[in-house]
Amino acid sequence: MAAEDELFIGVDGGGTKCKAVVYSEKDGILGEARSGPANPFQDFELATKSICEAAYQAVLQAGMCFRDMSNMRAGLGLAGVNIPDIMNKMQHWNSPFRSHVVTTDLNIALLGAHGGEDGAVIIAGTGSCGYAKVAEQSLLIGAHGFPHGDKGSGSWIGLKAVQHSLLVSDKLEQESALSRELKITDPIAFVKDLSGKPPRYYAKLAPAVFVAAAEHDPVAISILREAGDYLSAVARRLLTLNPPALSMIGGIADRITPWLAPDVSSAVCQAKLSPELGAILFLKSQEH
């Protein structure tokens, strides 16, 4: 295959889902697919399984087979690889690809959002964090993980909903539209079911908060205001580097944007490319 026709795989792996694309220099995206969670810090085996599944399904959608995938180079942008041991483990993973390079999900989000140029990005999904790169300067905010960090994220919003609903069940707070959305009838069983679960289980509860807020529930509104205030503070900090552009991506990005401060929401622009394509930009930047 000629160099200009080389096919690449780009992967964006997070705490809730993994997305993969097969990309041709000549024809663009040929196939794309998604699978389950791909945060190797939380679960290495599950993450690598999800990466393989999403990549293989994308290859099938492109009209190819497993043998073709083994001839492709892959760029992997993953949550959790900011931990050095996890990065090292992923770099030495015996992947099904011809070769692979690894970076953080934040880096590919930034590369994709601004087409490989300098800029700033906020991820608001299962987790939350902010990253800016301008010339030789870079700034990372958050990425501390749930429940210690990830404020304003889907998992944090879900946790706040759980805490409120448990207080309602103990009759320490008034019943609300939010507590009715969660429908916790047996608090002990509910807590037992959530015990030890990864952040994505809490993130699944976040939509209930947005629904309740749309019904003018004061508790839900308070939670989303706090989330919006935090993400606005992150944005303002990133903007101190004077990035050319600021984007927000992630599973709750569109829904949380109306809760940002006006000066921040007006500064947010549409991402140019997806994080998966950002992973391919990263892969190509590593070519010697």
N, C-alpha and C positions, 0 to 999 in steps of 0.2 A: 504493500500500500504506500502510495506517495506520501511524503511528509505533510503536504497540504490537505490530504484526506484523512489524516490520523484522527481516530476517535478517542474521546476522553470521557471519563466518568467523574461527575461532581456530586459530592454528598454533603448534605447539611443534617447533622445529627443532634437532636436535643432531648430534653427530658421526657417529652411526650411522643414525638414522632421523628422519623427519619425520612428525608426526601432525597431522591437521586435522579440525575439526568444523564443521558448519553448525548454527547455533543460532538458535532462534526465541524471542522474548520470551514468546510464548504457549504454545508446545508443547515447549520445551527442545531437546535434541539431535535433529536430523532426519536427519543423516548423518555418518558419520565414516570416515576412511581413513588409510592410512599409505603412505609411499614411502621413498626412500633418504635418504642423508646431506644435511643442510641446515645446514652451518656455513660461512657465506660467507667467513670468514677463511681457511679451508682451501681452498675452491674455490667462488668466487662463482657461476660458471655452473651448476655442479652443484646448489648450494643453491637457486638460484632455480628451476631445473627441478624439483627435488623439491617445493618449495613449491607450484608450479603443479599438479603431478601429484596430490599429496595433496588439495589443495583441490578440484580438478576431480572426483576420484573421490568425495569426500565430497558434492559437489553432485549428482553422478549418483545416489548412494545415496539422497539426499533426494528423488529423482524430478524433478530439474530439469536444466537444460542450461547451456551455457557463457554464453549471453546473460544468464541469471539471475545467474551468478557476477559478471558485470561490473557488476551493480547493487548488489553487496554490499560493505560495508566490512569490512576485515580487520584483526585484531590479530595481529602476528607477534612471537613470543618466540624469539630465536635465540641459539645459541652463537656466540661470536666477535665480536658487535657491541659488546662492551666496548672494542674498538679503535676510536677516534674516526673514522678514515678509513673503516672498514668500516661503521660506523653511518651515516655520511653517504651512502655509496654505496647502502646499502639503503633509506634514507629517500627517495632520489631515483630508485629503481628504477621503471621503467615497468611496473608490475604489471598483471595482468589484472582487478584489483578496482576498484571505484568509487574507493576510496581505501584507504590502509593506514597504520598506525602501527607503529613498531618499538621493541622493548625487548629486554632480555636474557632468556635462558631462565631465569636465576636469579630474575628479578623475577616472571615469570609463574608459576614454581613456587611462590614465596612467596605470591603473591596467590591462587592456586588452593588451596594446602594449607590456608590459613587463611581462605578465603572473603572475601578482601579486607581482612581485619583484620591487625593487627600479629602478628608471630611470627618463628620461625626455621625454616630449611629447609637440609638437606644434600642435595646431588645426588651420588649414587653410581651412575654409569653408565659410558659410555665415558670420561668425565673425572670429576673430583671437585671440589667447592667447597662453601662454606657461606656463608649470608647470613642476617642478622637485621635486622629493622626494628622499633623500638619508639619510638613518638612521633617525635621529631625525630632520634633516634639511629639510625645504621645501621652495620653491620659486615660487611665482605666478607673471606672467608678463602679463599685459593687462587685458582683461575681463572687459573693461570699457564701452562696448556697442557702438552701432552706433547712431549717426555719430561722437560722441566725441572720440571714440577709434576705435578698430577693423581695424587698419591700415594693409594693405597687404591682407585683406580678400576679398571674392567675392563681398560683399556689398560695400566695399571701392573702389575696382577696378571699379565697376559699376558706383559709384558716380563720380569718376574722369572722366569716359567716358561721362557722362551726362554733367558735367561742361564744358568739352572741346567742345562738340557738340553744347551747347548753345552759347558759344563764337563764334563758327563758324557761327551759324545762325545770330549773330549780326555783322558778318564780322569783328570781332576783332582778329580772328585767321584764318589761311588758312584751307580750306577744306582738309580732310585727308581720308585715307582708313577707319579709325575708325569712323569718322563722317558719312561717307557713309554707314557703317554697321548699325549705329543706325537709320538712315533715319528719322530724326526729321524734318517734313515738317511744323508743326504748334507748335512752341515753347510754346505758352501760353497753348494750350490744353494738350501738353505733360507734362508740369510742374503741371498743375491742376490735371492730372490723377495720378501723382506720389505723390502729396501733402498728407502728413499724412500716407503714406504707410509704412509698416514695412520693415526692411532691406532686406528680401528675394526678394522683387521686384527689388531692385538695384542689388542684386547678380545675378538675371536672365540676366542682361546685361553684366556680366563679360565675358562670352564666346566670345562676339564680340571683346573684347580687344585682346584675344589670337589669334583670326582669323586674325585681322588686323596686329598684331605683326608678324605673320607668313608670311604676305605679305610685311614685312620690313617697316611698317609704323612707323615713328620716334616717333609719339605721343604715340602710344600703347606701343612701346618698352620702352619709358621713364617711363610710368606708371608701367609696370611690373618690370623694374629695381628698381624703388623706393620700390615697394612691396617686391621684393627679398632682397633688402638691409635691410629693416626693419626686416623681418623674420630672416635674418642672424644675425642681432644684437640681436634679442631675443634668438636665439640659443646659441650664444656665452655667453650671460649672464647666461643661464641655465647651460651651460657647466662649469661654475665656481664652481659648486657644485661637479664636477667630477662624474656625474652619469655613471653607467655601460653602458648605451645605450641611444640613442636619436632617437625618431621616429616622423614622421610627418603624421597626418591623416586629413581627412576632404575632402569636395567636390572638392576643387581646389588643394589639396596637390600634386597630380601627375603632374599637369600642371604648378605649380609654382616652383617645385623643380629645373628645369633647370635654373631658374633665381636666385637661391641662390648662394652665394659666394662659390668657389670651396672647401675651407676648411670646410664649413658647409655641403654642399651636400655630401661630402665624408664621413662625420660623421653620416649621417642619415641612420638608418637601418630599415628593414621591421618590421611592428608591428606583434607580435606573435598571438594575438587574437583580435577579433573585440571589440568595446566598449560595445556592447550588452552583450557579454560574460564577459567583465569587470564588468558590472552591477551585474551579477550573482556572480562573485568573491567577490564583495562588500557585497552582500546579505549574503553570507556564512560567511564572516568575522564578521558579526554582530550577529551570532548565539552565544548563551550563553550555 
